[in-house]
Amino acid sequence: MADTIAIALGANLGDPAATLAAVRPLLAELVQPARCRWSPLFRTEPVGGPADQPPYCNAVLLLGPPLPPLPHLEPHSLLRQLQTLETRFGRQRLVHCGPRSLDLDLLWWGDLVCDDAALQLPHPRLLERSFVLAPLAAIDAKLVPPGQPSGWPALTCQALLEQLLPQLDEAPPLALPGSDDWPA
């Protein structure tokens, strides 16, 4: 995925679908002139955190291919801007894995590997999250995400999702119908 960047979007407070629809044009503007490919919205169960959380609405934004130069962005800068958007939409970090008005995660940036206090790329739990793999597979079922163990055959998002679903205690992600704000 040397020529793509992936961002996960999620929310489970207020009107999550409306929140994701409202942040969509802001993200598209932020990453111009990159080609934006959006997944459908998915209803997913919370993973971790308090047991009484409402379900999430999740999606993924895939930038590229091809990925144009983004001289105004680099990974840490994009992460800060994603966190600024989260704050703008009321995100408070009160409880680990707690309910969120908006959650934006940088999943990968091409082949970049980063492991510092602020940013880990590829995202360390990317391959363990059905709420990420299902939207990625909806964009491109044959997409091979980074971060897979070396020495093993690289699996597609669809294959990873099919492998993961039987192991989960939660219901599988449910694709939501499209709307004027978010096409399917």
Secondary structure, 3 states (H helix, E strand, C coil): CCCCEEEEEEECCCCHHHHHHHHHHHHHHHCCCCCEEECCCEEECCCCCCCCCCCEEEEEEEECCCCCCCCCCCHHHHHHHHHHHHHHCCCCCCCCCCCCCCEEEEEEECCCCEECCCCEECCCCHHHCHHHHHHHHHHCCCCCCCCCCCCCCCCCHHHHHHHHHHHCCCCCCEECCCCCCCCC
